[in-house]
Every structure is written in C-alpha cells, then in structure tokens.
Amino acid sequence: MQRFSTWARWIATAILAVVGAIFTGVVFPVVVHFIQEQPQETPNVALKFLHVALKFLLDLSEQTWLRVTALLLGGFVAGLWLDWLLRRLDRSRAEERKALGTEMVNRLGDLKYPMSQTRPQIMSCFTAARKLGIWAPDQRAFATHPVRAKNLITDYLIHVGTMLRDGHFREAKQHAKNSKAAFASAYVDFGLYRT
C-alpha cells in the first residue's frame, strides 16, 4: 500500500492542473475583456497610467511562454509547500508508531497469570495498532489456553513493538500479518474461529 504522502501528491497534482486550466480558461479572458473595455483617452494622468499598465500586462499575458512559466513556477512552489506539510504529517505518524512500539515493549513486564489483570492495557495496544493499519489480535486471544495465549501475545508484543520502536514500520506490519496464522490456529484449536 502506498504512503499517505504519495496519494496526497497525486491528488494535489490533479487539483493544481484543474485550477490552472480554469485560471487560464476563465480568468485570463475576463481580464482581457476588462482591459479592452477601458476607455482609450482620459484626461486623468493616473487613469492613463493605469490603462498603459493594464495594456502592458495584457500584451504580456498573451505570450505563451509566460503562461507556461507561471503555471510551472506556481506548481513548483505549491509542490514545495505540500512536500513540507506532508513531511510534517509523516514525522508525527512515525513518532506515534514509535511511541506505540515503546508501549508494547513496556507491556511485556505486565504479563502475568491470570492475564485478565493486564487485558485492558494489552487490548489498548492492540486497538492502537489497528488504528495505525497493523493487524492485531482481538479479545479471542485471551480465551485460548493461558500458556499459549501468553506465548502468542508475548511474541506479538516483543517483535512488533521492538520493530515499531526502532522505526521499522513495514517489517512490524509484515510480522504482525505473519502472526495472524498462529493466532488463527489457536482460535481453531479452542473453537473460537469465525470468518
């Protein structure tokens, strides 16, 4: 799956292309019409200067190279701002993932028998992982054999948590997806499997 920033760049490019087409197709003709409708001879010096300046801008705007250059420059500047914004968003998401990984690793010391005492904290980690797009077991993991449940949950928390904490998001996501089979096997063994 592509990152959020890649999707946003494609969408922003499409929006800029549409806005550029609208601007050159609608705004330029309106401005040209406005300039052409201005009276040619006026006694006021300020209005005469305004007319000359508008006429110069009209002649300049009719140059093909200027329109292309203005659109390219505008797109470049918008791209720089969008890149800056997306980097900030990606950085905050990376920090959120690292914090979740640290929390998962810290929860390993809380795993005790019976696991019902630490279940809310662990389920909170699992819910946070799902919100970040990482597969996580549901409450059925606690309904399996206590030793098997502890081993599966410990394996999940230590591997996925360590990878997230160290900034290896793709590897953490892949390990979580691979551990899905082990949890599914435990669910089947205890009659908890549902499709």
Residue pairs with C-beta under 8 A, 6 or more apart in sequence:
1 133
3 90
4 86
4 89
4 90
4 93
5 86
5 87
5 89
5 90
8 82
8 86
9 79
9 82
9 86
12 78
12 79
12 82
13 75
16 74
16 75
16 78
20 71
20 74
20 75
24 67
24 71
28 61
28 67
31 58
31 61
32 58
32 61
32 62
34 54
35 54
35 55
35 57
35 58
36 58
38 50
38 51
38 54
39 51
40 51
42 48
42 51
60 66
61 67
93 132
94 167
94 169
96 132
97 132
97 164
97 167
97 169
97 172
98 164
98 165
98 166
98 167
100 125
100 128
100 129
100 132
100 161
100 164
101 160
101 161
101 162
101 163
101 164
101 165
101 166
101 172
102 161
102 165
103 125
103 128
103 161
104 125
104 129
104 157
104 158
104 160
104 161
104 164
104 165
105 157
105 158
105 161
105 162
105 165
107 118
107 121
107 122
107 125
107 157
107 161
108 154
108 157
108 158
108 161
110 118
110 121
110 122
111 118
111 122
111 150
111 153
111 154
111 157
112 118
113 146
113 150
114 146
115 122
115 142
115 146
115 149
115 150
115 153
116 142
119 139
119 142
122 153
122 157
123 139
125 136
125 157
125 161
126 136
126 137
126 138
127 136
129 135
129 136
129 160
129 176
130 136
133 173
134 160
134 164
134 172
134 173
134 176
135 173
135 176
135 177
135 179
135 180
136 156
136 176
137 152
137 153
137 156
137 179
137 183
140 183
140 187
140 192
141 149
141 152
141 153
141 183
141 186
142 149
143 149
143 190
143 192
144 152
144 186
144 187
144 189
144 190
144 192
145 186
145 189
145 190
148 186
149 186
152 179
152 182
152 183
152 186
155 179
155 182
156 176
156 179
156 183
159 172
159 175
159 179
160 172
160 175
160 176
160 179
163 169
163 171
163 172
163 175
164 172
184 193
186 192
187 193
187 194
